[in-house]
Amino acid sequence: DIQMTQSPSSLSASVGDRVTVTCRASQNIAGHLSWYQHSPGKAPKLLIYAASRLQSGVPSRFSGSGFGTDFTLTINSLQPEDFATFFCQQSFSNSFTFGQGTKLEIK
Amino acid sequence: QITLKESGPTLVKPTQTLTLTCSFSGFSLTTPGVGVAWIRQAPGKALEWLALIYWDDDKTYTPSLNSRLAISKDTSKNQVVLTMTNMDPVDTATYFCAHASVIIEGLYIYKWFDPWGQGTRVTVSS
């Protein structure tokens, strides 16, 4: 199985800050990575697919980068609605594994 | 607009079989490049992908639960059903279904889940 390791596991930031979350795959997954945002009681929301492609309707302050084993989700100018848990997910093989999540909290 | 909604029992006993239904609208599970996935999240834990069924009836399961899971589709009803046998308290979780997209670009096949249903909470307890 491909393991996905996110860091940090939690993060405190203020409205207007820029934050970065990283995700490392246990083997080369090319660009087969998605990022999701999940708030309690809500459905998880796709932000980024194919490592760097912004899903339609997602604000442009979200961006993704990376290829192979190391990936990054960046959020510019944090907004109050951005405070949530973020998960990466690989889809390299016909199997899908998620990272353990990064909880973004208001400082 | 694509929507999905999960339904099923909120409480099951250990050793019982769980049957969950995902009812969807806004797409057809006969359209190439489309699938429906099941994902769960135990309390305080990460998301865990369980199963995926594609438009062509191809199915894939998470290896650790492969022997306990079965996914099927009813295209006339716009539903996908997931069964999980031999339920255990560790299977207590919120279970989500999601629309899956598949695109092929050259050598690469990209897949992602969007949108998701709101989830249904399942507790396993005697």
Interface residues (C-beta under 8 A of the other chain):
Chain A: D1 A30 G31 H32 S34 Y36 H38 K42 A43 P44 K45 L46 Y49 A50 Q55 F87 Q89 S91 N94 S95 F96 T97 F98 G99 Q100 G101
Chain B: A37 I39 A46 L47 E48 W49 L52 T60 T62 P63 F96 A98 S101 Y108 Y110 K111 W112 F113 D114 P115 W116 G117 Q118 G119
